[in-house]
Amino acid sequence: MTSTFDTTLANLGVGRSGSAATPTVSTAASQTLGQADFLKLMTAQLQNQDPFAPVDNTQMVAQMAQFSSLSGITDMASTLKTIAAKLTGTSTADALSYVGKTVLTEGDTAFGRTSGGIAGAVELDGDATDVTVTIQDANGATLKTLKLGQAGQGTTQFDWDGTTDAGQPAGAGPFKVTATATNNGQAVATHPLVWAPVTSVSMSGDTPTLNVAGLGAIALSAVRQVG
């Protein structure tokens, strides 16, 4: 006679072959069992267990703990996806807020201020005894050489009034900015930073990027300051 356990297995798409106790999964049914299916099987097993050889509850408790852990991980993954979606939306809104503003970022092209000249900075990878900033025109001719002197590792600001070494107005640019540094004759790596306007935002890809005049596309993380 078909037992309650066999009926439960049949409802789940699981059958037993002959008198063997090991269930075989029907090819026509789903080959995965959920937590609800497991609980049905466990209930049927308890109802049909041999009273002289009861089921070892240690294994059932361990299996239930595994199902609980899996359920918790699934819920956590869903929550993380929701958080990631919200963070993406936030970064997009942040990127759009930069349009029309001027940002300080690594680059070698700068446009003159309405009052003339440019401001910028140099990032140094180490201490330096001599830091020099060179400003050139679009054709590569040197307009101004700024001697910043000694500076420690980090960021050193500079401000150029817009006049050449000969004392003449240099115009509105764009200007090319380069920097060199040494520490008692040993070269120190430099990264010139310039101010440039954000013209638009590119939304392609997972992370939006800022389109900056003269510099092209830059990441939000590349922005040092916002003017």
C-alpha positions as CSV (number, residue, x, y, z in Angstrom):
1,M,0.0,0.0,0.0
2,T,1.2,3.4,-0.8
3,S,2.3,5.2,2.3
4,T,1.8,8.9,3.2
5,F,5.5,9.3,2.7
6,D,5.3,7.9,-0.9
7,T,2.3,10.2,-1.6
8,T,4.3,13.2,-0.4
9,L,7.2,12.2,-2.6
10,A,4.9,11.7,-5.6
11,N,3.4,15.2,-5.1
12,L,6.9,16.6,-5.2
13,G,7.8,14.7,-8.3
14,V,10.0,12.2,-6.4
15,G,9.6,8.5,-6.6
16,R,11.1,5.4,-5.0
17,S,12.4,2.6,-7.1
18,G,11.4,-0.9,-5.7
19,S,11.9,-1.2,-2.0
20,A,15.0,1.0,-1.9
21,A,14.8,3.8,0.6
22,T,16.8,6.3,-1.6
23,P,14.4,8.6,-3.6
24,T,15.0,9.1,-7.3
25,V,14.2,12.4,-8.9
26,S,11.7,12.2,-11.7
27,T,13.1,13.6,-15.0
28,A,9.8,15.3,-15.7
29,A,9.8,17.2,-12.5
30,S,12.0,20.0,-11.1
31,Q,15.3,18.6,-9.8
32,T,15.6,21.2,-7.0
33,L,13.9,21.2,-3.6
34,G,12.9,24.3,-1.8
35,Q,12.6,24.9,1.9
36,A,8.9,24.1,1.9
37,D,9.5,20.9,0.0
38,F,12.1,19.9,2.6
39,L,9.7,20.5,5.5
40,K,7.1,18.4,3.8
41,L,9.6,15.5,3.4
42,M,10.7,15.9,7.0
43,T,7.1,15.8,8.2
44,A,6.3,12.7,6.2
45,Q,9.5,11.0,7.3
46,L,8.7,11.6,11.0
47,Q,5.2,10.3,10.5
48,N,6.5,7.1,8.8
49,Q,9.6,6.5,10.8
50,D,10.4,3.1,12.3
51,P,9.8,3.4,16.1
52,F,12.6,0.9,16.7
53,A,15.0,3.0,14.6
54,P,14.0,6.7,14.9
55,V,15.4,9.3,12.6
56,D,18.6,11.0,13.7
57,N,17.4,14.5,14.5
58,T,21.0,15.9,14.4
59,Q,21.1,15.6,10.6
60,M,17.6,17.2,10.2
61,V,18.6,20.2,12.4
62,A,21.8,20.7,10.4
63,Q,19.8,20.6,7.1
64,M,17.3,23.1,8.5
65,A,20.1,25.4,9.5
66,Q,21.5,25.2,5.9
67,F,18.2,26.1,4.5
68,S,17.9,29.1,6.9
69,S,21.4,30.2,6.0
70,L,20.6,30.0,2.3
71,S,17.4,31.9,2.7
72,G,19.3,34.6,4.7
73,I,22.0,34.9,2.0
74,T,19.3,35.2,-0.7
75,D,17.6,38.0,1.1
76,M,20.9,39.7,1.7
77,A,21.8,39.5,-2.0
78,S,18.4,41.1,-2.9
79,T,19.0,43.9,-0.4
80,L,22.5,44.5,-1.7
81,K,21.1,44.8,-5.3
82,T,18.6,47.4,-4.1
83,I,21.3,49.4,-2.3
84,A,23.6,49.2,-5.4
85,A,20.7,50.5,-7.6
86,K,20.1,53.4,-5.2
87,L,23.9,54.2,-5.1
88,T,24.0,54.2,-8.9
89,G,21.1,56.7,-9.0
90,T,22.8,58.9,-6.4
91,S,26.1,58.9,-8.4
92,T,24.2,59.9,-11.6
93,A,22.5,62.8,-9.8
94,D,25.9,63.8,-8.3
95,A,27.5,63.8,-11.8
96,L,24.7,65.9,-13.3
97,S,25.2,68.5,-10.6
98,Y,28.7,69.2,-11.9
99,V,27.5,70.4,-15.3
100,G,28.3,74.2,-15.6
101,K,30.8,74.1,-12.7
102,T,34.6,74.3,-12.8
103,V,36.5,71.4,-11.3
104,L,40.2,70.9,-10.4
105,T,41.5,67.7,-11.8
106,E,44.7,66.2,-13.2
107,G,45.4,67.5,-16.7
108,D,47.7,69.7,-18.8
109,T,45.2,72.0,-20.6
110,A,43.7,75.1,-18.9
111,F,41.7,78.1,-20.0
112,G,42.3,81.6,-18.8
113,R,40.1,83.3,-16.3
114,T,38.1,86.4,-17.2
115,S,40.5,88.4,-15.0
116,G,43.5,86.8,-16.8
117,G,45.9,84.0,-16.0
118,I,45.1,80.6,-14.4
119,A,45.2,78.9,-11.1
120,G,46.2,75.3,-10.5
121,A,48.2,72.9,-8.4
122,V,50.9,70.3,-8.5
123,E,50.6,67.0,-6.8
124,L,54.0,65.6,-5.6
125,D,54.7,62.0,-4.9
126,G,57.4,63.0,-2.5
127,D,59.2,66.0,-0.9
128,A,60.9,68.3,-3.3
129,T,63.5,71.0,-2.9
130,D,62.6,72.6,-6.3
131,V,59.3,72.7,-8.0
132,T,58.8,74.4,-11.4
133,V,55.6,75.0,-13.4
134,T,55.8,75.8,-17.1
135,I,53.0,77.4,-19.0
136,Q,52.9,77.2,-22.8
137,D,50.6,78.4,-25.6
138,A,48.8,76.1,-28.0
139,N,51.8,76.0,-30.2
140,G,54.2,74.9,-27.5
141,A,56.0,78.2,-27.0
142,T,56.8,78.9,-23.3
143,L,54.9,81.9,-21.9
144,K,55.8,81.7,-18.2
145,T,58.0,79.8,-15.9
146,L,56.9,79.7,-12.3
147,K,59.4,78.8,-9.6
148,L,57.5,77.4,-6.7
149,G,60.6,76.5,-4.7
150,Q,60.5,73.9,-1.9
151,A,57.4,71.8,-1.3
152,G,56.4,68.8,0.7
153,Q,54.7,65.7,-0.6
154,G,51.1,66.3,-1.5
155,T,49.5,69.3,-3.2
156,T,51.1,72.7,-3.9
157,Q,49.0,75.5,-5.3
158,F,50.1,78.0,-7.9
159,D,48.5,81.2,-9.4
160,W,49.6,82.8,-12.7
161,D,48.5,86.4,-13.4
162,G,48.4,85.9,-17.2
163,T,51.5,87.8,-18.1
164,T,54.4,86.3,-19.9
165,D,58.1,86.3,-18.8
166,A,58.4,89.4,-20.9
167,G,55.6,91.1,-19.1
168,Q,53.0,90.9,-21.9
169,P,49.4,89.7,-21.7
170,A,49.3,86.0,-22.7
171,G,45.6,86.0,-23.8
172,A,42.8,83.7,-22.9
173,G,44.4,80.4,-23.9
174,P,44.0,77.5,-23.9
175,F,47.4,77.0,-22.1
176,K,49.4,73.9,-21.7
177,V,50.7,73.3,-18.1
178,T,53.6,71.1,-17.2
179,A,55.5,70.6,-13.9
180,T,58.8,69.2,-12.8
181,A,60.3,68.7,-9.4
182,T,63.5,67.5,-7.9
183,N,64.7,66.6,-4.4
184,N,68.4,67.5,-4.1
185,G,68.9,66.6,-7.7
186,Q,66.7,63.5,-7.7
187,A,63.6,63.7,-9.8
188,V,60.2,63.6,-8.0
189,A,57.1,62.5,-9.9
190,T,54.6,65.3,-10.5
191,H,50.9,65.5,-11.5
192,P,49.7,69.0,-12.7
193,L,46.2,69.9,-11.7
194,V,44.1,72.4,-13.7
195,W,40.8,74.1,-13.4
196,A,38.4,73.3,-16.3
197,P,34.6,73.6,-16.9
198,V,32.3,70.6,-17.0
199,T,30.3,70.7,-20.2
200,S,28.2,67.5,-20.0
201,V,27.9,64.1,-18.4
202,S,28.2,60.8,-20.2
203,M,25.8,58.1,-18.9
204,S,27.2,55.1,-20.8
205,G,28.5,52.3,-18.7
206,D,27.9,51.5,-15.0
207,T,29.5,54.8,-13.8
208,P,28.8,58.2,-15.2
209,T,31.8,60.3,-16.4
210,L,32.2,64.1,-16.6
211,N,33.1,65.7,-20.0
212,V,35.6,68.5,-19.2
213,A,36.7,71.2,-21.7
214,G,40.2,70.5,-22.9
215,L,40.6,67.3,-21.0
216,G,37.8,65.0,-22.3
217,A,36.1,62.4,-20.1
218,I,37.1,62.0,-16.5
219,A,35.8,60.0,-13.6
220,L,34.0,61.6,-10.6
221,S,36.8,60.3,-8.4
222,A,39.3,62.3,-10.4
223,V,37.8,65.6,-9.2
224,R,39.9,67.2,-6.5
225,Q,37.9,70.4,-5.9
226,V,34.8,72.1,-7.3
227,G,34.7,75.8,-8.0
